[in-house]
Amino acid sequence: MTQRSANSETGTFGLSSNVDTEIGRVVVDTGLATKTEIEFCREQAKQASDPNQRSLADLLVEHGFITAHQAKRIRRQMDERKNSQIPGYVLISKLGKGAMATVYKGKQVSLDRIVAIKVLPKKSGESPEFVERFYKEGRAAARLSHNNIVQAIDVGSTPDQIHYFVMEYVEGRTLYDIMQPPPVGEGRNFTEEEALDIGVKMADALAHAHRKGLIHRDVKPKNILLTPTNDAKLTDLGLAREVDDKHAAETEAGKAYGTPYYISPEQIRGDLDIDFRADIYSLGATLYHLITGRPPFDGESPSAVMHKHLREPLVPPDHINAALSSGISEIIEVTMSKNRDERYQSTEDFLEDLQLVRAGHAPKHARRAVDLDSFEKLEHHAQTVDIDPGTTHSVPSVWQNPTVITMLAVAGVSVVLNLILLAVVL
């Protein structure tokens, strides 16, 4: 029997190898097995004639604590972790992979807490543009501290140039995933009450970012996480930009940055002076999708969708979902005005209207914007009519109205005919 020294049993569970220690940590952190079950397998290994013959994963499968498929997945994750070691962090499992980066569930060793770690692929890491954008996201997120924005923790690179961004881990799913048909999602629309609650939290989060001088530029269902307790978190500041960053604005001039279904007209045009009202438009488009079950505009291609954002009138959401209140429909119509001067002129006003409608009241600022426009038109009309205040003006008589004269003539003929008919009968 091979004699093991006390020093060879390292790690959280006192297992026989570093590999088994890491496997045990992954299994427990992912909830596949308990610490008690890990210890049971360790004792079984001690009692075996050759404790190094079978790995911890094999023993867990043998005793029915995990399946063979789960063991295979764990080994694959272990291989990935070997190729992506980040000092101070342990990668547990892959959460998702996008065009720009891969996101892992991990653990911050120093504080023993679960985190999310976004890792830039090596190929993207060779591009200075991608790397700069990656670090800009980290720096932008670090400036924000809000309950409804995923908190930044760390950003950096390893000696072998693996770039990573560590952030708060949020247990939940994106609004996009929830709306997907089963088995991926629940395949459902959100109620007006749910949408208003999400809208209030997102508008509050955006108001915080805007006060810090940042615009998100990619508000959409995929970038909003909903927790099991129905808390909403705004994430992915990959396109975030300082509103007064003239260099970035000039570099990006004429280019459309954003997601076609939710992008504002000024982003499509690549305007230089994009501001917070672009985020207001995108959040309005997101709320539209939540309560109607479809994006505001659709098309066969991204360019077709963006053309509609620029040119086609918006179908009011309450024309699609008759159960909606006029309040939420009016708010969304204002947020999605093609002319940004006709949208809310502050995120705080947008937030206040959402709160009012959620409480059962009429929106204040959306209604006021419409009323003011009407008053301005009336005032302009009064100024263009030449009225002498010293002259008495009379209302035209009804006898001067041709329509009235015609109606009276027809009535008179009818009376005469009826009298003739009555005389004949008698």
VOFIFI-784991 format. One line per field, with one value per residue (C-alpha): x, y, z; residue in three letters. Coordinates in nm, 3 decimals. Example, Ala and Ser with C-alpha at 12.3 -4.5 7.8 and 13.67 -1.06 7.14 Angstrom:
// residues 2
X	[1.230/1.367]
Y	[-0.450/-0.106]
Z	[0.780/0.714]
code	[ALA/SER]
This chain:
// residues 426
X	[0.000/0.129/0.192/0.069/0.210/-0.015/0.116/-0.009/-0.369/-0.423/-0.728/-1.067/-1.171/-0.837/-0.833/-0.543/-0.442/-0.466/-0.681/-0.928/-0.927/-1.027/-1.288/-1.436/-1.451/-1.624/-1.877/-1.973/-1.980/-2.209/-2.439/-2.391/-2.282/-2.241/-1.927/-2.051/-2.070/-1.719/-1.587/-1.765/-1.585/-1.256/-1.303/-1.385/-1.059/-0.866/-1.015/-0.935/-0.624/-0.494/-0.643/-0.490/-0.651/-0.981/-1.035/-1.284/-1.507/-1.513/-1.608/-1.884/-2.030/-1.992/-2.190/-2.459/-2.380/-2.326/-2.388/-2.123/-2.228/-2.174/-1.833/-1.735/-1.849/-1.648/-1.333/-1.387/-1.423/-1.102/-0.921/-1.055/-0.939/-0.586/-0.581/-0.722/-0.566/-0.634/-0.437/-0.663/-0.963/-1.089/-1.306/-1.601/-1.818/-1.898/-2.204/-2.213/-2.015/-2.065/-1.887/-1.676/-1.602/-1.672/-1.828/-1.749/-1.883/-1.585/-1.467/-1.258/-1.020/-0.927/-1.288/-1.429/-1.716/-1.875/-1.814/-1.867/-1.551/-1.557/-1.255/-1.150/-1.064/-0.696/-0.772/-0.959/-0.680/-0.446/-0.653/-0.567/-0.917/-1.089/-0.859/-0.915/-1.293/-1.273/-1.088/-1.318/-1.611/-1.436/-1.347/-1.698/-1.860/-1.619/-1.752/-2.104/-2.245/-2.616/-2.834/-2.968/-2.633/-2.400/-2.106/-1.750/-1.486/-1.161/-1.010/-0.667/-0.455/-0.244/0.129/0.034/-0.195/-0.535/-0.756/-1.032/-1.306/-1.447/-1.793/-2.073/-2.232/-2.608/-2.825/-3.090/-3.176/-3.191/-3.528/-3.442/-3.396/-3.722/-3.915/-3.766/-3.994/-3.955/-3.737/-3.490/-3.723/-4.074/-4.208/-4.418/-4.486/-4.452/-4.756/-4.785/-4.715/-4.398/-4.280/-4.337/-4.140/-3.851/-3.879/-3.860/-3.546/-3.377/-3.466/-3.325/-3.007/-2.971/-3.033/-2.739/-2.517/-2.622/-2.540/-2.193/-2.162/-2.203/-2.445/-2.502/-2.590/-2.707/-3.008/-3.202/-3.362/-3.034/-2.858/-3.111/-3.093/-3.394/-3.324/-3.549/-3.668/-3.764/-3.481/-3.353/-2.986/-2.843/-2.529/-2.281/-2.132/-1.929/-2.063/-2.081/-1.927/-1.869/-2.118/-1.847/-1.585/-1.537/-1.251/-1.464/-1.757/-1.545/-1.390/-1.734/-1.904/-2.125/-2.119/-2.422/-2.334/-2.618/-2.869/-3.107/-3.430/-3.370/-3.134/-3.222/-3.244/-2.948/-2.732/-2.830/-2.720/-2.396/-2.456/-2.168/-2.371/-2.547/-2.666/-2.882/-3.195/-3.060/-3.081/-3.434/-3.534/-3.377/-3.541/-3.873/-3.820/-3.734/-4.052/-4.250/-4.118/-4.193/-4.561/-4.649/-4.441/-4.268/-4.005/-4.128/-4.006/-3.921/-3.770/-3.585/-3.247/-3.085/-3.080/-3.453/-3.528/-3.313/-3.480/-3.814/-3.674/-3.586/-3.898/-4.198/-4.452/-4.472/-4.781/-4.893/-4.847/-5.210/-5.318/-5.142/-5.228/-5.569/-5.527/-5.261/-5.334/-5.317/-5.052/-4.783/-4.862/-4.822/-4.491/-4.349/-4.467/-4.287/-3.965/-3.965/-4.018/-3.792/-3.702/-3.515/-3.633/-3.982/-3.869/-3.822/-3.564/-3.428/-3.411/-3.556/-3.876/-3.902/-3.854/-4.118/-4.378/-4.311/-4.354/-4.679/-4.833/-4.718/-4.903/-5.219/-5.188/-5.159/-4.810/-4.710/-4.434/-4.554/-4.896/-4.746/-4.532/-4.844/-5.045/-4.765/-4.741/-5.115/-5.096/-4.804/-5.004/-5.303/-5.079/-4.916/-5.258/-5.376/-5.067/-5.121/-5.490/-5.535/-5.786/-5.855/-5.930/-6.137/-6.373/-6.670/-6.663/-6.984/-7.026/-7.152/-7.527/-7.641/-7.859/-7.540/-7.430/-7.502/-7.534/-7.806/-7.996/-7.985/-8.110/-8.401/-8.497/-8.507/-8.718/-8.962/-9.012/-9.072/-9.344/-9.523/-9.522/-9.663/-9.948/-10.038/-10.040/-10.264/-10.514/-10.540/-10.609/-10.883]
Y	[0.000/0.341/0.548/0.907/1.182/1.431/1.702/1.519/1.560/1.918/2.127/2.187/1.825/1.659/1.460/1.263/1.498/1.854/1.741/1.568/1.873/2.091/1.838/1.829/2.207/2.226/1.955/2.126/2.479/2.368/2.185/1.842/1.684/1.779/1.800/1.495/1.294/1.408/1.295/0.961/0.901/1.002/0.741/0.482/0.569/0.522/0.176/0.062/-0.144/0.129/0.468/0.628/0.382/0.568/0.941/1.126/1.172/0.794/0.731/0.992/0.823/0.476/0.575/0.756/1.107/1.236/1.092/0.984/1.276/1.520/1.368/1.414/1.775/1.836/1.695/1.922/2.219/2.117/2.119/2.466/2.586/2.461/2.680/2.984/3.033/3.371/3.449/3.484/3.324/2.973/2.906/2.681/2.654/2.826/3.051/3.160/3.246/3.539/3.686/3.909/3.701/3.393/3.432/3.188/3.132/3.156/3.208/3.491/3.300/3.585/3.661/3.313/3.452/3.353/3.592/3.613/3.633/3.755/3.635/3.776/3.503/3.486/3.578/3.892/3.962/4.012/4.308/4.639/4.766/4.473/4.493/4.868/4.823/4.541/4.758/5.053/4.833/4.745/5.106/5.225/4.965/5.052/5.411/5.290/5.174/5.095/4.809/4.753/4.753/4.452/4.562/4.558/4.395/4.366/4.392/4.285/4.036/3.731/3.698/3.503/3.788/3.648/3.952/3.920/4.128/4.017/4.126/4.052/3.711/3.736/3.427/3.467/3.476/3.749/3.884/3.758/3.402/3.414/3.518/3.236/2.938/2.625/2.442/2.734/2.982/3.026/3.163/3.429/3.799/4.014/4.169/4.546/4.534/4.329/4.552/4.868/4.723/4.634/4.970/5.162/4.975/5.015/5.384/5.438/5.252/5.454/5.780/5.688/5.613/5.933/6.140/5.984/6.097/5.751/5.631/5.256/5.246/4.884/4.854/4.542/4.227/4.034/4.287/4.282/4.002/3.902/3.722/3.460/3.740/3.956/4.202/4.345/4.411/4.601/4.441/4.452/4.797/4.688/4.978/5.230/5.567/5.892/6.141/6.407/6.178/6.375/6.157/5.840/6.020/6.134/5.787/5.624/5.891/5.744/5.394/5.229/5.088/4.900/4.621/4.672/4.585/4.844/5.101/5.471/5.663/5.885/5.576/5.437/5.759/5.760/6.110/6.276/6.411/6.097/6.146/5.990/6.010/5.719/5.500/5.625/5.515/5.170/5.110/5.215/4.965/4.697/4.763/4.754/4.403/4.286/4.385/4.310/3.999/4.146/4.413/4.755/4.695/4.376/4.298/4.048/4.203/4.433/4.716/4.671/4.691/5.001/5.167/5.125/5.284/5.583/5.607/5.401/5.522/5.319/5.105/5.201/4.907/4.921/4.864/4.527/4.439/4.587/4.499/4.768/5.098/5.418/5.537/5.283/5.313/5.690/5.660/5.420/5.634/5.935/5.739/5.612/5.944/5.953/6.312/6.297/6.648/6.500/6.232/6.276/6.546/6.378/6.017/6.133/6.251/5.913/5.738/5.954/5.875/5.501/5.528/5.722/5.470/5.182/5.349/5.378/5.744/5.916/6.004/6.361/6.450/6.259/6.423/6.762/6.739/6.678/6.955/7.207/7.134/7.194/7.522/7.637/7.569/7.761/8.049/8.057/8.058/8.346/8.545/8.497/8.604/8.980/9.079/9.443/9.462/9.776/9.607/9.391/9.055/8.861/8.488/8.408/8.338/7.980/8.118/8.198/7.835/7.656/7.318/7.447/7.604/7.276/7.071/7.312/7.300/6.919/6.923/7.174/6.963/6.657/6.838/6.956/6.604/6.457/6.715/6.635/6.261/6.318/6.523/6.248/5.984/6.189]
Z	[0.000/-0.090/0.221/0.193/0.408/0.583/0.352/0.043/0.149/0.044/-0.034/0.118/0.147/0.226/-0.098/-0.238/-0.521/-0.636/-0.928/-0.696/-0.471/-0.764/-0.880/-0.531/-0.519/-0.859/-0.768/-0.441/-0.586/-0.868/-0.628/-0.784/-0.455/-0.090/0.121/0.312/-0.010/-0.106/0.233/0.191/-0.140/0.019/0.290/0.025/-0.150/0.175/0.227/-0.128/-0.194/-0.423/-0.336/-0.646/-0.885/-0.923/-0.938/-0.724/-1.028/-1.086/-0.722/-0.733/-1.041/-0.889/-0.579/-0.778/-0.655/-1.011/-1.357/-1.607/-1.827/-1.540/-1.469/-1.834/-1.822/-1.504/-1.665/-1.965/-1.732/-1.557/-1.892/-1.965/-1.626/-1.693/-2.003/-1.825/-1.484/-1.327/-1.011/-0.710/-0.877/-0.942/-1.247/-1.163/-1.474/-1.801/-1.787/-2.148/-2.457/-2.691/-2.989/-2.766/-2.455/-2.245/-1.901/-1.619/-1.274/-1.043/-0.689/-0.550/-0.324/-0.090/0.006/-0.058/-0.265/-0.594/-0.883/-1.258/-1.469/-1.827/-2.025/-2.360/-2.614/-2.706/-3.068/-2.958/-2.711/-3.006/-3.126/-2.954/-3.038/-2.864/-2.563/-2.525/-2.545/-2.290/-2.038/-2.107/-2.005/-1.679/-1.602/-1.687/-1.462/-1.179/-1.178/-1.102/-0.771/-0.788/-0.668/-1.019/-1.201/-1.191/-0.976/-1.112/-0.890/-1.083/-1.429/-1.546/-1.735/-1.654/-1.734/-2.047/-2.161/-2.071/-2.018/-1.759/-1.600/-1.264/-1.158/-0.917/-0.973/-1.022/-0.991/-1.257/-1.627/-1.886/-1.996/-2.344/-2.217/-2.022/-2.336/-2.546/-2.620/-2.402/-2.322/-2.341/-2.172/-2.045/-2.373/-2.206/-2.220/-1.911/-1.747/-1.733/-1.360/-1.413/-1.699/-1.494/-1.203/-1.434/-1.606/-1.278/-1.173/-1.510/-1.540/-1.190/-1.288/-1.608/-1.422/-1.196/-1.496/-1.671/-1.362/-1.378/-1.739/-1.896/-2.162/-2.195/-2.569/-2.566/-2.336/-2.440/-2.289/-2.321/-2.098/-1.815/-1.560/-1.350/-1.022/-0.855/-0.622/-0.925/-0.881/-1.210/-1.289/-1.585/-1.725/-2.015/-2.049/-2.351/-2.560/-2.275/-2.349/-2.169/-2.305/-2.344/-2.502/-2.823/-2.947/-2.926/-3.085/-3.380/-3.419/-3.426/-3.639/-3.910/-3.755/-3.596/-3.253/-3.083/-3.136/-3.434/-3.252/-2.977/-3.127/-3.138/-3.468/-3.378/-3.311/-3.650/-3.816/-3.618/-3.487/-3.302/-3.012/-2.884/-2.527/-2.252/-2.469/-2.677/-2.364/-2.298/-2.649/-2.605/-2.267/-2.418/-2.702/-2.446/-2.245/-2.571/-2.639/-2.284/-2.289/-2.653/-2.711/-3.013/-3.083/-3.198/-3.553/-3.739/-4.076/-4.290/-4.214/-3.956/-4.211/-4.277/-3.905/-3.862/-4.160/-3.982/-3.666/-3.882/-4.099/-3.993/-3.735/-3.415/-3.360/-3.006/-2.768/-2.650/-3.011/-2.993/-2.633/-2.551/-2.183/-2.138/-1.971/-2.172/-1.925/-2.011/-2.380/-2.368/-2.182/-2.440/-2.730/-2.581/-2.516/-2.875/-3.049/-3.353/-3.271/-2.942/-2.853/-2.823/-2.576/-2.203/-2.148/-1.836/-1.719/-1.386/-1.562/-1.734/-1.399/-1.230/-1.496/-1.465/-1.088/-1.127/-1.368/-1.147/-0.859/-1.070/-1.169/-1.506/-1.632/-1.554/-1.796/-2.103/-2.078/-2.011/-2.324/-2.537/-2.370/-2.407/-2.777/-2.813/-2.624/-2.838/-3.155/-3.020/-2.916/-3.259/-3.427/-3.209/-3.301/-3.675/-3.679/-3.729/-3.461/-3.375/-3.000/-3.060/-3.304/-3.207/-3.387/-3.432/-3.479/-3.833/-3.842/-3.905/-4.187/-4.375/-4.365/-4.699/-4.528/-4.296/-4.588/-4.785/-4.489/-4.433/-4.803/-4.799/-4.483/-4.640/-4.952/-4.735/-4.538/-4.856/-5.004/-4.684/-4.683/-5.047/-4.970/-4.669/-4.878/-5.141/-4.878/-4.713]
code	[MET/THR/GLN/ARG/SER/ALA/ASN/SER/GLU/THR/GLY/THR/PHE/GLY/LEU/SER/SER/ASN/VAL/ASP/THR/GLU/ILE/GLY/ARG/VAL/VAL/VAL/ASP/THR/GLY/LEU/ALA/THR/LYS/THR/GLU/ILE/GLU/PHE/CYS/ARG/GLU/GLN/ALA/LYS/GLN/ALA/SER/ASP/PRO/ASN/GLN/ARG/SER/LEU/ALA/ASP/LEU/LEU/VAL/GLU/HIS/GLY/PHE/ILE/THR/ALA/HIS/GLN/ALA/LYS/ARG/ILE/ARG/ARG/GLN/MET/ASP/GLU/ARG/LYS/ASN/SER/GLN/ILE/PRO/GLY/TYR/VAL/LEU/ILE/SER/LYS/LEU/GLY/LYS/GLY/ALA/MET/ALA/THR/VAL/TYR/LYS/GLY/LYS/GLN/VAL/SER/LEU/ASP/ARG/ILE/VAL/ALA/ILE/LYS/VAL/LEU/PRO/LYS/LYS/SER/GLY/GLU/SER/PRO/GLU/PHE/VAL/GLU/ARG/PHE/TYR/LYS/GLU/GLY/ARG/ALA/ALA/ALA/ARG/LEU/SER/HIS/ASN/ASN/ILE/VAL/GLN/ALA/ILE/ASP/VAL/GLY/SER/THR/PRO/ASP/GLN/ILE/HIS/TYR/PHE/VAL/MET/GLU/TYR/VAL/GLU/GLY/ARG/THR/LEU/TYR/ASP/ILE/MET/GLN/PRO/PRO/PRO/VAL/GLY/GLU/GLY/ARG/ASN/PHE/THR/GLU/GLU/GLU/ALA/LEU/ASP/ILE/GLY/VAL/LYS/MET/ALA/ASP/ALA/LEU/ALA/HIS/ALA/HIS/ARG/LYS/GLY/LEU/ILE/HIS/ARG/ASP/VAL/LYS/PRO/LYS/ASN/ILE/LEU/LEU/THR/PRO/THR/ASN/ASP/ALA/LYS/LEU/THR/ASP/LEU/GLY/LEU/ALA/ARG/GLU/VAL/ASP/ASP/LYS/HIS/ALA/ALA/GLU/THR/GLU/ALA/GLY/LYS/ALA/TYR/GLY/THR/PRO/TYR/TYR/ILE/SER/PRO/GLU/GLN/ILE/ARG/GLY/ASP/LEU/ASP/ILE/ASP/PHE/ARG/ALA/ASP/ILE/TYR/SER/LEU/GLY/ALA/THR/LEU/TYR/HIS/LEU/ILE/THR/GLY/ARG/PRO/PRO/PHE/ASP/GLY/GLU/SER/PRO/SER/ALA/VAL/MET/HIS/LYS/HIS/LEU/ARG/GLU/PRO/LEU/VAL/PRO/PRO/ASP/HIS/ILE/ASN/ALA/ALA/LEU/SER/SER/GLY/ILE/SER/GLU/ILE/ILE/GLU/VAL/THR/MET/SER/LYS/ASN/ARG/ASP/GLU/ARG/TYR/GLN/SER/THR/GLU/ASP/PHE/LEU/GLU/ASP/LEU/GLN/LEU/VAL/ARG/ALA/GLY/HIS/ALA/PRO/LYS/HIS/ALA/ARG/ARG/ALA/VAL/ASP/LEU/ASP/SER/PHE/GLU/LYS/LEU/GLU/HIS/HIS/ALA/GLN/THR/VAL/ASP/ILE/ASP/PRO/GLY/THR/THR/HIS/SER/VAL/PRO/SER/VAL/TRP/GLN/ASN/PRO/THR/VAL/ILE/THR/MET/LEU/ALA/VAL/ALA/GLY/VAL/SER/VAL/VAL/LEU/ASN/LEU/ILE/LEU/LEU/ALA/VAL/VAL/LEU]
